[in-house]
Amino acid sequence: MDLVTPALGLVFWTTLVFLIVLFLLNRFAWKPILGAVKERERSIEDALQAANKAKAEMERISADNERILKEARIERDAILKEAREIKDAMIKEAGDKAREEGQKMLAAAQMAIENQRMAAVTDLKNQVASLSIEIAEKLLRQELSDKDRQKALVDDLLKEINR
């Protein structure tokens, strides 16, 4: 029994000290510890939500960037197409203008040639007429130098007119 009593005393005092410590912990330590744990859980949850929001925002930004890049490519292609069309139109217009100017120059040259030809023909006719008049004058002088020849010529002309 001597051994049981001190063992019971030790169990009693150990249990009593345990209960006191448990009471003190419950009264002063559990609430701050549990509050700190809950605060930590809340901060971890908030951090996870913020991370999810950031991830969603990054995905949205990435999608926006992709859409903007796609629109920029489409716009670039449209600008390049328009530039090609303008270039082709300018080349065609320059070709048409050059062709038109060439035709105008050709027509002007043909007109100048025709004018020079007409002038040459007119000059040639004038020279032929002058020479014909000179020849006719010389022939008439020769023919009309004699009175008998003059009379025969007048008779011939009258005969031709009467016919």
KATA-V739126 format. One record per backbone hydrogen bond with DSSP energy under -0.5 kcal/mol. NH is the residue of the N-H (numbers start at 1). CO is the residue of the C=O. E is the energy in kcal/mol with one decimal. If there is no record, write none. Layout:
NH_CO_E + NH_CO_E
//
This chain:
5_1_-2.2 + 6_2_-1.2 + 7_3_-1.3 + 8_4_-3.1 + 9_5_-2.8 + 10_6_-2.3 + 11_7_-2.3 + 12_8_-3.0 + 13_9_-2.9 + 14_10_-2.4 + 15_11_-2.8 + 16_12_-3.0 + 17_13_-2.7 + 18_14_-2.5 + 19_15_-2.8 + 20_16_-2.4 + 21_17_-2.8 + 22_18_-2.8 + 23_19_-2.9 + 24_20_-3.0 + 25_21_-2.9 + 26_22_-2.7 + 27_23_-2.7 + 28_24_-3.1 + 29_24_-0.7 + 29_25_-1.6 + 30_25_-3.5 + 33_29_-2.5 + 34_30_-3.7 + 35_31_-2.8 + 36_32_-2.5 + 37_33_-2.5 + 38_34_-2.9 + 39_35_-2.8 + 40_36_-2.4 + 41_37_-2.8 + 42_38_-2.9 + 43_39_-2.7 + 44_40_-2.6 + 45_41_-2.8 + 46_42_-2.9 + 47_43_-2.5 + 48_44_-2.4 + 49_45_-2.7 + 50_46_-2.9 + 51_47_-2.5 + 52_48_-2.7 + 53_49_-3.0 + 54_50_-2.9 + 55_51_-2.6 + 56_52_-2.8 + 57_53_-3.0 + 58_54_-2.7 + 59_55_-2.4 + 60_56_-2.6 + 61_57_-3.0 + 62_58_-2.8 + 63_59_-2.6 + 64_60_-2.9 + 65_61_-3.2 + 66_62_-2.4 + 67_63_-2.7 + 68_64_-3.2 + 69_65_-2.7 + 70_66_-2.5 + 71_67_-2.8 + 72_68_-2.6 + 73_69_-2.3 + 74_70_-2.5 + 75_71_-2.9 + 76_72_-2.8 + 77_73_-2.8 + 78_74_-2.4 + 79_75_-2.7 + 80_76_-2.8 + 81_77_-2.5 + 82_78_-2.7 + 83_79_-2.6 + 84_80_-2.5 + 85_81_-2.6 + 86_82_-2.7 + 87_83_-2.6 + 88_84_-3.0 + 89_85_-2.6 + 90_86_-2.6 + 91_87_-2.6 + 92_88_-2.7 + 93_89_-2.9 + 94_90_-2.7 + 95_91_-2.6 + 96_92_-3.0 + 97_93_-2.8 + 98_94_-2.7 + 99_95_-2.7 + 100_96_-2.8 + 101_97_-2.9 + 102_98_-2.7 + 103_99_-2.5 + 104_100_-2.5 + 105_101_-2.7 + 106_102_-2.6 + 107_103_-2.8 + 108_104_-2.7 + 109_105_-2.7 + 110_106_-2.8 + 111_107_-2.6 + 112_108_-2.6 + 113_109_-2.7 + 114_110_-2.8 + 115_111_-2.9 + 116_112_-2.7 + 117_113_-2.7 + 118_114_-2.9 + 119_115_-2.5 + 120_116_-2.6 + 121_117_-3.0 + 122_118_-3.0 + 123_119_-2.8 + 124_120_-2.9 + 125_121_-3.0 + 126_122_-2.7 + 127_123_-2.6 + 128_124_-3.0 + 129_125_-3.1 + 130_126_-2.8 + 131_127_-3.1 + 132_128_-3.0 + 133_129_-2.9 + 134_130_-2.7 + 135_131_-3.1 + 136_132_-3.4 + 137_133_-2.9 + 138_134_-2.5 + 139_135_-2.9 + 140_136_-3.0 + 141_137_-2.5 + 142_138_-2.2 + 143_139_-3.2 + 144_140_-3.5 + 145_141_-0.6 + 145_142_-0.6 + 146_143_-0.7 + 150_146_-1.7 + 151_147_-2.2 + 152_148_-2.2 + 153_149_-2.4 + 154_150_-2.3 + 155_151_-2.2 + 156_152_-2.4 + 157_153_-2.3 + 158_154_-2.2 + 159_155_-2.3 + 160_156_-2.0 + 161_157_-2.2 + 162_158_-2.1 + 163_159_-1.1
//
